[in-house]
Structures are given as C-alpha cells and as structure tokens.
Amino acid sequence: MKPTRPRAKTSLTSVKVSPYFQKMPKEEENAGGARPRSKTSVTSVKVSPYFQKMPKEEENAGGVVLEGKKGSRKPVGIRTVLSASEKLDDAYRRKCPDNMWKPPRSEHGLLQEDHAHDPWRVLVICMLLNRTTGLQAGRILQGLFTLCPDAKAATEVAAVEIEKIIQPLGLQRKRAVMIQRFSQEYLGESWTHVTQLHGVGKYAADAHAIFCTGKWDRVRPTDHMLNYYWNFLCSIRHTL
C-alpha cells in the first residue's frame, strides 16, 4: 500500500489593489463604458437671522438709516436696537427738573461731556455722529449751536440754514429734517422716554442716560466711545 502524500498547505496572500481596478459600484456603466457621475445633492440649511450677516448700513440713534459714508460694522451678535419693552426702561425716562446729575469729566473728551447740561444738545450730537467721526462733528458744533442754541430755535430757523452748517458732514438735507422734527417733538409734553422721540434709539438713549440723568448703571452701551466713558464711570463708581 502506497503511503498517502501529504497535501501542500495553501497560503493566502493579501494583495493591495489600486482603487482604479477595484469593483465598480452597483450602478451599471453607461453604453460607452464611462462611469456615470453621481449626482451632487445640495442641502438647504435655514440659518437663524441672529447669525446672518449684518446689513451694510448701521442704524442711527432711532433706526433711521443714513446711506452715506461706510463706518465699521458691528460684530454679528451685538444688538444695536432696543426692544419695545427696553425702550420704556427707567434708564431712558425724561430728565426731571430736580435731577442734579453732573457727569464727571474724563480723559476721553467726548463731545457730549461739553453739553451734558442740555439733553437736547446731547441727543443732537448723537444724531450728527452717525456715519461721522467725532473730529468732523466737533468742527461744526459751535456754528450749529450758535444758530440753534436750543430746541425752540431749531424749529424756527430755516432748514437750509442748518444744512449750510452741517454740509461738511454730508447728508445735510436729511440730517436737517431729522433735527427739526426731533426738536419739535422734544418741545412737547406728552413724551415720557427719550426713545419715543424721532431719531432717538439705543445709542442716543444710552448717551442720555449716561450724561443727562445719571442712570448710566442701567445701560450697557455698544458704541465704542460711549463704552470708554461708561468704563470710566465704573472705575470711579465709589466716588459718585
């Protein structure tokens, strides 16, 4: 009887195959042998307006957009507009006759510091600072407040006279109309909060609280110059 020949062991060798030669996907090749391209699907994602890009034009103190010189954009997420309930916050109440608040002078030298004795002037300055630098606005203030020392005078002078003085700032016609309408409403007795007046929004209302009524600790300004002064007040809080 012949001995049984042992079977040779079969060795399995792993061979790495180039992706080019790998098996085609389940979809059949087209008639020319070309591999059909897979369709690219586009998914539409709905993004909350909170995260969307801010508009090019910033609102001025009262939400009136002055389309002119482009300023620096606010970072997304910083609110520059007050809600309906915030507009009626105690911080923005009309200044009472017995309010003796006198804002201390700072090293920052904001224009509002020189005119804090008159809320009307503080608010007008804020309107002029929209799309304008403090240096530019400062150059025309003396002439403007000589022509219109108070709200009553601003309503009585011809609009063209105001336009001539503020012309270097640009948008003089729109600004003049805004100042006169605001001044007319300011002279009324029915309003209780500055936010109810034409052209007055968060920036101007915050400035009014900081420089005119002393309720600076109830607001948190978003304007960088107001923030400088607000931080200054925080640093001397114990002396106020």
Phi, psi and omega in degrees: 000125182287139179293146181284128181283127181294140179286139178286138180289136179269122179262137179259123180252129179275122181247128180276121184258137178299142178305336181296326183261002180290166184299137178292157177294171185300331180293137181289154176289155179283180189300329183268008180084357180279139181284125181295140180283138178285142181288138178268121181266136179253124181260126179272123180249126180274121183254138179298140179303336181298328183260357182285165183295139179290150178293159183294319182271129175276152176283148175274193188306332183239021178085006178270119184277125175258106185277095180211234181298137181276128177259182178289139181282147176284141176300144179301133178109341178273123183275125179247005180236135180277147175281169181301319181288324180294328180298335181258018177292152181301335181298334186255016179293154177300143181290130180278151180301331183270007178282116185258016183299129175233108182296135179290152178286147180235169178286348183281336175058050178292148180302325182296335181298326182282345185231021184296342180290343182232105180305324180301315180295319179301317182290322177296318178302318179297323178295319181290332181283353176291121182061029181217147177277160178298326180295316180295314181294322181299331182290335184253355185297317182300315179295320181294314183282349170282318177289317182233084181291341180208180183297320181298316180296325181294331180277342185264335181282153178292138182303326182296331179291322177292319180301319181299320184286319185267005182307322180300340181277344184084163179053035187298324181293315180294320179294319181297316178298318180297315181297318182290320178294317178299316182298320179298316180290326181297325181288344179289166182252355187279338184280146181245336180231141182298336180291351178274352183269148180299132176083005182248115177234212187298312183301307181293322180294320177297318179297321178298317180293324183283312187264336188254320185250347179078015179264038183297332183282358178259359181236161175224093184295152177254344176289134187294324180288320176297325179296323177301313182289321179299316178295326176298315178297321178299323183288338180244021183310319185293344181261351184277000000 
